[in-house]
Amino acid sequence: MLAAVVAGLVLMVTSTTMLAVNAAEQAAIERQQQAQAHE
């Protein structure tokens, strides 16, 4: 039972981390595009 709870927590943390990384990458790409547009 405890293993299932731990597995669920790990999945939650992993998916949250993936979302955060994805958002950070999108923001970085947008910043690069804006910088290129200003040149």
C-alpha positions, 0 to 999 in steps of 0.5 A, spaced: 500 500 500 505 504 501 509 503 495 503 505 491 502 512 495 510 513 494 509 511 486 503 516 485 507 521 489 513 520 484 509 520 478 506 527 481 513 530 482 515 527 475 509 530 471 510 537 475 517 537 473 516 536 466 511 541 466 515 546 469 521 544 464 517 545 458 514 552 460 521 554 462 524 552 455 518 555 451 519 561 455 527 561 453 525 560 446 520 566 446 525 570 449 530 568 443 525 569 438 523 576 441 531 578 441 532 576 434 526 580 432 529 586 435 535 585 431 
